[in-house]
């Protein structure tokens, strides 16, 4: 699901990931319906706002889903991706996060919740509920999003560089990165399926088109016809053009992403990498064969798993009144 606009070299990222100490998912203190007594309409309020946003700006679905992922993989799911910095040294200012958007949608949700239940619903929980609601809004299945997270008070410019998976990642780096968060290989392939909605900047994959091995060549694992079409959209050094990750159904949560992978039309190196592992390839082959028999349910399970990574609960952290700044 991560496709940062800029990133460190693949070798450096590999070394960083292989040296990470596992930060296992636990989720202690989370539960379904955490706000049932303190803010009983919390999830209904979020759903209403997201429904309004999706009706006029459906292109926010992919970025909002990715925002939850980017938050959880850096410091855990505690809302640090939302914090602003007067010196531009927060997570959102870090190169891997420069392509994220939709912060104003989160602010809109927070404003509605503060009006109904002041100082009650955390920004970290808002990210989790919003991610679930955009999946549903684009055709995916609903799932019970656990809540009870509290918000962190630290946001680091450097931590995304060593925690977020780059679009150039191979299968070894991907598996190590997920394992470092206590997530399984199945979680990896299932959550990668989130690329069925959203777009990516050309800069995240043009190395596959023009200079894959440093000799002006294309990535041989990429379908040549698909590569030719991508070259028409993306010229070398293009930093701004956006390309659909799942052409033809970019606003629909479905299994066509897996079908594209099987045809060697995965947009990112990290997408194509799923063909290089027997377990991940077996999963996508099964979904193609069975029409996504388990994917939609599996996605909810893996999102819940990811939502438990490094959470703050109880009296840890705080509940921000404004998501972009600490209280």
Residue pairs with C-beta under 8 A, 6 or more apart in sequence:
1 65
1 66
1 69
1 191
1 192
1 194
1 195
2 66
2 69
2 70
2 73
2 96
2 164
2 165
2 166
2 167
2 270
3 66
3 99
3 167
3 195
3 198
3 200
3 201
3 204
3 245
3 268
3 270
4 95
4 96
4 97
4 98
4 99
4 160
4 164
4 166
4 167
4 204
5 95
5 96
5 98
5 99
5 201
5 203
5 204
5 239
6 95
6 96
6 98
6 203
7 13
7 95
7 96
7 161
7 166
7 167
7 168
7 204
8 16
8 161
8 166
10 166
10 168
10 169
10 170
10 173
13 162
13 165
13 166
13 168
13 169
13 173
14 170
14 172
14 173
14 176
16 162
17 173
17 176
17 177
17 180
18 176
20 162
20 176
20 177
20 180
21 180
22 179
22 180
22 181
22 182
23 76
23 180
23 181
23 182
23 309
23 310
24 181
24 182
25 181
25 182
25 183
25 305
25 306
25 308
25 309
25 310
26 182
26 308
26 311
27 146
27 307
27 308
27 311
28 311
28 313
29 148
29 311
29 313
29 314
30 146
30 147
30 148
30 149
30 307
30 308
30 311
30 313
31 146
31 147
31 148
32 144
32 145
32 146
32 147
33 147
34 125
34 146
34 147
34 148
35 42
35 43
35 117
35 120
35 121
35 125
35 147
38 117
38 120
39 113
39 116
39 117
39 120
39 121
41 116
41 117
42 113
42 116
42 117
42 120
42 121
42 129
42 147
43 129
43 145
45 109
45 112
45 113
45 116
46 109
46 112
46 113
46 126
46 129
46 130
46 133
47 133
48 112
49 105
49 108
49 109
49 112
50 105
50 109
50 130
50 133
50 134
50 137
51 133
51 137
53 60
53 105
53 108
54 60
54 61
54 134
54 137
54 138
58 137
58 138
58 251
59 199
59 251
60 101
60 102
60 105
60 134
61 134
61 137
61 138
61 197
61 198
61 251
62 197
62 198
62 199
62 245
62 250
63 100
63 101
63 102
63 198
64 102
64 105
64 106
64 130
64 131
64 134
65 131
65 134
65 135
65 194
65 197
65 198
66 100
66 194
66 198
67 81
67 100
67 102
67 106
67 127
67 130
67 131
68 77
68 127
68 128
68 130
68 131
68 303
68 306
68 307
69 131
69 191
69 194
69 306
70 81
70 91
70 96
70 97
70 100
70 160
70 164
71 77
71 78
71 79
71 80
71 81
71 82
71 124
71 127
72 181
72 306
72 307
72 309
72 310
73 163
73 164
73 165
73 177
73 181
73 309
74 80
74 81
74 91
74 156
74 159
74 160
74 163
74 164
75 91
75 152
75 154
75 156
75 159
75 310
76 152
76 309
76 310
76 311
76 312
77 124
77 127
77 128
77 149
77 306
77 307
77 308
77 309
77 310
77 311
78 124
78 149
78 150
78 151
78 152
78 310
78 311
78 312
78 317
79 122
79 123
79 124
79 126
79 127
79 149
79 151
79 152
79 320
79 323
80 90
80 91
80 151
80 152
80 154
80 155
80 156
81 91
81 92
81 97
81 100
81 127
81 155
82 92
82 103
82 106
82 123
82 127
82 323
82 324
83 90
83 91
83 92
83 155
83 323
83 324
83 325
83 326
84 90
84 92
84 324
84 325
85 93
85 155
85 157
88 157
89 156
89 157
90 155
90 156
90 157
91 97
91 155
91 156
91 157
91 159
91 160
92 100
92 103
92 155
93 157
94 156
94 157
94 158
94 159
94 160
94 161
95 160
95 161
96 160
96 161
96 164
96 166
97 160
97 164
99 201
103 323
103 324
105 130
106 123
106 126
106 127
106 130
106 323
107 322
107 323
107 324
109 126
109 130
110 121
110 123
110 126
110 322
110 323
113 120
113 121
113 126
114 321
118 321
119 319
119 321
120 319
121 319
122 149
122 150
122 151
122 317
122 319
122 320
123 151
123 320
123 323
124 149
124 150
124 151
124 152
124 311
124 312
125 147
125 148
125 149
126 323
128 145
128 146
128 147
128 149
128 307
129 145
129 147
131 145
131 303
132 142
132 143
132 145
132 300
132 303
134 197
135 141
135 142
135 253
135 299
135 300
135 303
136 142
138 197
138 251
138 252
138 253
139 252
139 253
139 254
140 253
140 296
140 299
141 296
141 297
141 299
141 300
142 300
143 297
143 299
143 300
143 301
143 303
143 304
144 300
144 304
145 303
145 304
145 307
146 304
146 307
146 308
148 311
148 313
149 311
149 312
149 313
150 311
150 312
150 313
150 314
150 316
150 317
150 318
150 319
151 312
151 317
151 318
151 319
151 320
151 323
151 326
152 312
152 317
153 317
153 318
153 326
163 177
165 173
165 174
165 177
165 270
166 173
166 270
167 200
167 204
167 205
167 268
167 269
167 270
168 207
168 268
168 269
168 270
169 177
169 269
169 270
169 273
170 269
170 270
170 273
170 276
171 273
171 274
171 276
171 277
171 280
174 188
174 270
174 273
175 185
175 188
175 277
178 184
178 185
178 187
178 188
181 306
181 309
181 310
182 309
183 191
183 302
183 305
183 306
183 309
184 305
185 277
185 279
185 280
186 279
186 283
186 298
186 302
187 302
187 305
187 306
188 274
188 280
189 274
189 279
189 280
189 283
189 284
190 283
190 295
190 298
190 299
190 301
190 302
191 299
191 302
191 303
191 306
192 257
192 270
192 271
192 274
193 255
193 257
193 258
193 287
193 295
193 299
194 299
195 245
195 246
195 257
195 267
195 268
195 271
196 245
196 246
196 249
196 252
196 253
196 254
196 255
196 256
196 257
197 245
197 246
197 250
197 251
197 252
197 253
198 245
198 246
198 250
199 242
199 243
199 244
199 245
199 250
200 242
200 243
200 245
200 267
200 268
201 239
201 240
201 241
201 242
201 243
202 233
202 234
202 235
202 238
202 239
202 240
202 241
202 242
202 243
203 237
203 238
203 239
204 268
205 230
205 234
205 243
205 267
205 268
205 269
206 234
206 236
206 237
206 238
207 219
207 269
208 218
208 219
208 222
208 227
208 269
209 218
209 219
209 222
209 227
209 230
209 231
209 234
210 216
210 218
210 231
210 236
211 217
211 236
212 218
212 219
212 220
218 224
218 227
219 227
219 269
219 272
221 264
221 272
221 275
222 264
222 265
222 266
222 272
223 263
223 264
223 265
226 263
226 264
226 265
230 243
230 267
233 241
233 243
234 241
234 243
243 267
244 250
245 257
245 267
245 268
245 271
246 254
246 256
246 257
246 260
247 260
248 256
249 256
253 296
254 292
255 287
255 288
255 291
255 292
255 295
257 271
258 284
258 287
258 288
258 292
258 295
259 288
260 266
261 271
261 272
261 274
261 275
261 284
262 275
262 284
262 285
262 288
264 272
264 275
266 272
266 274
266 275
274 280
274 281
274 284
275 281
275 284
286 293
286 294
287 293
287 294
287 295
318 326
318 327
320 326
320 327
321 327
